[in-house]
Amino acid sequence: MADLKITVTDVNKRFGENHVLRDVSTFFNLGEVTVIIGASGSGKSTLLAMMAGLDLPTSGTVRLDGINLFALDEDARAAVR
């Protein structure tokens, strides 16, 4: 479990015409402290919700230890959380 990683690849999120996240790619390793900063409305909470499998991206992938969270159904994502 020491190598657990969350990988975000080319994630986009739109709410109507509002493009909240555009081509976000990054990764987070278990045990590291990471800070996500930005102005109000810049997509920080949206990104975190997608990394938790709570919100679906318009496009792109979020992988937890290599597993695409959005290839799972809601019950499986809840079990991962």
C-alpha positions as a Markdown table, in Angstrom:
| # | Residue | x | y | z |
|---|---|---|---|---|
| 1 | Met | 0.0 | 0.0 | 0.0 |
| 2 | Ala | 3.0 | 2.3 | 0.3 |
| 3 | Asp | 3.0 | 2.9 | -3.5 |
| 4 | Leu | -0.7 | 4.0 | -3.6 |
| 5 | Lys | -1.1 | 6.9 | -6.0 |
| 6 | Ile | -4.0 | 9.0 | -7.3 |
| 7 | Thr | -3.4 | 10.0 | -10.9 |
| 8 | Val | -5.5 | 12.7 | -12.7 |
| 9 | Thr | -5.1 | 12.7 | -16.5 |
| 10 | Asp | -6.5 | 15.3 | -18.8 |
| 11 | Val | -9.5 | 16.0 | -16.6 |
| 12 | Asn | -12.1 | 18.5 | -17.8 |
| 13 | Lys | -15.3 | 19.6 | -16.1 |
| 14 | Arg | -18.0 | 21.8 | -17.5 |
| 15 | Phe | -21.1 | 23.1 | -15.9 |
| 16 | Gly | -23.1 | 24.3 | -18.9 |
| 17 | Glu | -20.9 | 26.8 | -20.7 |
| 18 | Asn | -18.7 | 27.3 | -17.6 |
| 19 | His | -15.4 | 25.3 | -18.0 |
| 20 | Val | -14.4 | 24.8 | -14.4 |
| 21 | Leu | -11.4 | 22.5 | -15.0 |
| 22 | Arg | -9.4 | 22.3 | -18.3 |
| 23 | Asp | -6.9 | 19.5 | -19.1 |
| 24 | Val | -5.8 | 19.0 | -15.5 |
| 25 | Ser | -3.1 | 16.3 | -15.1 |
| 26 | Thr | -1.3 | 15.6 | -11.8 |
| 27 | Phe | -0.7 | 12.8 | -9.3 |
| 28 | Phe | -0.6 | 12.4 | -5.5 |
| 29 | Asn | 1.3 | 9.8 | -3.6 |
| 30 | Leu | 0.1 | 8.2 | -0.3 |
| 31 | Gly | 1.9 | 9.8 | 2.7 |
| 32 | Glu | 2.8 | 13.1 | 1.0 |
| 33 | Val | 1.2 | 16.4 | 1.9 |
| 34 | Thr | -0.1 | 18.4 | -1.0 |
| 35 | Val | -1.7 | 21.8 | -1.0 |
| 36 | Ile | -4.2 | 22.8 | -3.6 |
| 37 | Ile | -4.6 | 26.6 | -3.7 |
| 38 | Gly | -6.5 | 29.0 | -6.0 |
| 39 | Ala | -9.0 | 31.7 | -6.1 |
| 40 | Ser | -12.6 | 31.1 | -5.2 |
| 41 | Gly | -14.4 | 29.3 | -8.0 |
| 42 | Ser | -11.2 | 28.0 | -9.6 |
| 43 | Gly | -12.2 | 24.3 | -9.3 |
| 44 | Lys | -10.4 | 23.1 | -6.2 |
| 45 | Ser | -13.4 | 21.5 | -4.6 |
| 46 | Thr | -14.5 | 20.1 | -7.9 |
| 47 | Leu | -11.1 | 18.5 | -8.4 |
| 48 | Leu | -11.2 | 17.0 | -4.9 |
| 49 | Ala | -14.7 | 15.7 | -5.5 |
| 50 | Met | -13.6 | 13.9 | -8.7 |
| 51 | Met | -10.6 | 12.5 | -6.9 |
| 52 | Ala | -12.9 | 11.0 | -4.3 |
| 53 | Gly | -15.2 | 9.6 | -7.0 |
| 54 | Leu | -18.1 | 11.8 | -5.9 |
| 55 | Asp | -18.3 | 13.9 | -9.1 |
| 56 | Leu | -17.9 | 12.8 | -12.7 |
| 57 | Pro | -15.5 | 14.6 | -15.1 |
| 58 | Thr | -16.8 | 15.8 | -18.4 |
| 59 | Ser | -13.7 | 14.0 | -19.8 |
| 60 | Gly | -10.4 | 12.6 | -18.6 |
| 61 | Thr | -9.6 | 9.9 | -16.0 |
| 62 | Val | -8.9 | 9.7 | -12.3 |
| 63 | Arg | -7.1 | 6.5 | -11.3 |
| 64 | Leu | -6.6 | 5.2 | -7.8 |
| 65 | Asp | -3.8 | 2.7 | -7.7 |
| 66 | Gly | -4.3 | 2.2 | -11.4 |
| 67 | Ile | -8.0 | 1.6 | -11.3 |
| 68 | Asn | -10.1 | 4.1 | -13.3 |
| 69 | Leu | -12.7 | 5.4 | -10.8 |
| 70 | Phe | -15.2 | 6.2 | -13.5 |
| 71 | Ala | -15.1 | 2.8 | -15.0 |
| 72 | Leu | -16.7 | 1.7 | -11.7 |
| 73 | Asp | -20.4 | 2.0 | -10.9 |
| 74 | Glu | -21.5 | 4.2 | -8.0 |
| 75 | Asp | -21.6 | 1.3 | -5.5 |
| 76 | Ala | -18.0 | 0.3 | -6.4 |
| 77 | Arg | -16.8 | 3.9 | -6.1 |
| 78 | Ala | -18.5 | 4.1 | -2.7 |
| 79 | Ala | -16.7 | 0.9 | -1.6 |
| 80 | Val | -13.4 | 2.4 | -2.7 |
| 81 | Arg | -14.0 | 5.6 | -0.6 |
